[in-house]
Amino acid sequence: MSSVLPPELQTPVPSPCISLCQMDKQTGLCQGCMRTIDEIIAWSKADDDYKRAVWKEIRRRESELDFG
C-alpha cells in the first residue's frame, strides 16, 4: 500500500496552481488555487517553509467555504 503525502508535506512543496487563474473580487483569492495575489507573486522565490504556510492557509480557507 503506497501512501502519497499531501502537497504541503512534500519536498519540494508543489504549487497549488491548477491553471484556473481568476481573482475573485469579493474574496481577493484566486478561484483556482485560493491564494492571494501577493502569495502567488511570492511563490516562485519562496522557501518551503513559506510555501507550507501558504498551503496551511489554503486548507483553512477551504474549510471555511461553502461550495454548495
N, C-alpha and C positions, 0 to 999 in steps of 0.2 A: 504494500500500500504506500503510494507516494504522497507526501504532503507538500503542498505548494504554499509558500509563505505569502501572506498578504503583501501588497506592494510597499506599504510603509515599513515593512521589516526586511525587505530585500536590500542587497548592496550590489551595485549602486541602486539608489532609490529611483524607480521609474517615474516618468511624468504621468500625471493623471489625465493628460490631454487625450480626448477621443475624437479630435478633429471636427467637433461641433462647436465652433468658436463664435459665440454670440453673447454679448454682455446684456444682462437683464437690467433695465433702467431702475427698477424698483429695489432690487436687492444689491446691485453693484457686483454681482457674481456672474461668471461665465456659465451659461446654461449647460455646457458640456462637461466641464471639469470642476465647477463650483469653486473656482479660485477668483480672487480679486485681481484687478489689472496689475496692481503692484506685485502680487505673488507670482503672476505669470511672467512679468518682466524680470524679476529677480531669479527665477528658477534656473536659467542656464548657467549662472555663475555661482549658484548657492552650493553650500556643502550639504552632506547627507543629513546632518542634524537639523538644518533649516527645512530641508525637504520633508523630513519626518514630522516636523512640527506643522507644516502645511497640510500633510496628509491627516494628521490628528484633527486639525481644524475642519477639513473637508468631512471627516466622519461625524464631527459634532453637527455641522451644518446639515448633513444628510438626515441625522436623527431628528432634527427639528422641522424638517419639511414635510408637508402633506402632499404627496404625489397624486392624491385622489382626484 
